[in-house]
Amino acid sequence: MWVNIFATFCESIIQSKKVAYVSLGPHAGKLFMIVDVIDQSRALADGPLCQVRRQAVPFKCMPLTDSVVKFPHSACRYQTGAATRWAKKIETRERKARMTDSDHYKVMKAKKMRSRIANNNKRSF
């Protein structure tokens, strides 16, 4: 009985055409799509936008996202995947890491100006 419940639970989470995130290995930090489920511990994954070649990836090193992408099994390797919230969050984190001190200063000044304008608007109401 427990095996059937666990199998049903896994089927609802792990499915083909779902977007996942690599947490271990040489492609750590990249997004890819699950093309097909190979067996109970691995899936065939493809990440054309992040230069992740089509390969078998174990489930233990892939946290799944809620996004499901519509593409056929033999689809072109260049499908969407960068429009997910998770991809945008990763891109923002990388952009912040590349910022210089002057960029940080500009962001700080812009935030101060924005909060000053917001406070002035609150007082006028």
Secondary structure as UniProt FT lines:
FT   HELIX           2..13
FT   TURN            16..17
FT   STRAND          18..21
FT   TURN            26..29
FT   STRAND          31..37
FT   STRAND          42..47
FT   HELIX           48..50
FT   STRAND          52..58
FT   HELIX           59..61
FT   STRAND          64..68
FT   TURN            73..74
FT   TURN            82..83
FT   HELIX           85..98
FT   HELIX           101..124
//
